[in-house]
Amino acid sequence: MIPQPYGGRLVNRLVGHGARDGMDDYASLPSIQLTLDESYDAEKIGIGAYSPLEGFSSEAEFESITSGTKLENGLPWSMPVVLAPSGRRNTETVESLRAGDTVLLNDHLGSPLALLHLSGKYALRKDRFAEQVYGTKDTKHPNVEEIHNMGTTALGGSIDLLRRLDSPFLKYELTPEESREQFSRKGWKNVAAYQARNPPHLAHEYIQRITLERDDVDGLFIQPVVGKLKKGDYKPEVIMEAYDAFVSRYYREESVLLGSLSISMRYAGPKAVLFYAIVRRNYGCSHYIVGRDQAGVGSYYDPYAGHRVFDEFDVGVTPIRYNETFYCSDCKGMTSTKVCPHPESSRVNTSQTRIRRILAEGGEIPHEIIRPEVASILARGNVIIE
Ligand SMILES: [Zn+2]
């Protein structure tokens, strides 16, 4: 069965512009200019991707998540969704705000996006945020650096979303309600979610295919993160173009649906895995695929901590856990450390680092590791975030 949204009810705070009698009404409100990340979060709260959250984390919620990995009602939850505006104008506005105020949230381009019903302000405990969620205070960690750059005062409260965000991936940016409808239309009851932040290579494909072969899975929802990624990652438009070319050529429409998820990437290892699994449950997925070192960065996390996190926290999603997968020249096919008996020297390295190096040197990517349709997109160049 398509699972209930997390917490039992799909949040829908999308009220549309009409709810406040058009633009003029906003002019009298204090306003905050959101960053791109915050705009993504406001939108995802509004469409229910973060159900049961109805707004940005209050102080009590922040404390509950960072001290016990749970919401105030006891549901496991690993990442607070924090709004701590920075910049001189925002800071002045924040200082003037009082609990009970309605605040206009403008998106990163300055257009009205949402209304915040301020429940309270609090001093953001940045070290606690970094240590409890990301496991480090090291500002070389991309998300810790972002926390460092946030404002010092956080704003909590529910939001009303005035509109969807503009996106170059609009046809893939389904709401949880829309993905649930599509799953039903396809007759899927058990849907596995595949989280991606790279163009597909054959080790990814292998995991997707063996998942689709399971008799407890009806369909696969591939939903790459296309929000803000970090330097050295592939550009979101490249990831989507590659996935589009790949999915339409190699998968049956009856079995696979391609979406996208515009949120800033949280490189928090196991805590991010838990968060992404909850989000995918809201999109209607019953299963969640976890490979090696998902949502990792550098060497901050044990590559298999993302497997174990589901033993500690039950979020109503069945994890499908895979060891490291690779092409083995002795097996003559894709395999994994769970199956293949051959020495490491027989494995064809499919790491993104290697693929990027081949691309940078103008070489051809071996077809054992990447489909030609994907390889030709990557070979065009200008595919990496500088
Ligand atoms: Zn082998």
Residues whose N, C-alpha, C, O or C-beta is under 5 A from the ligand:
A	BS01	ZN	C328 D330 C331 C340 P341 H342
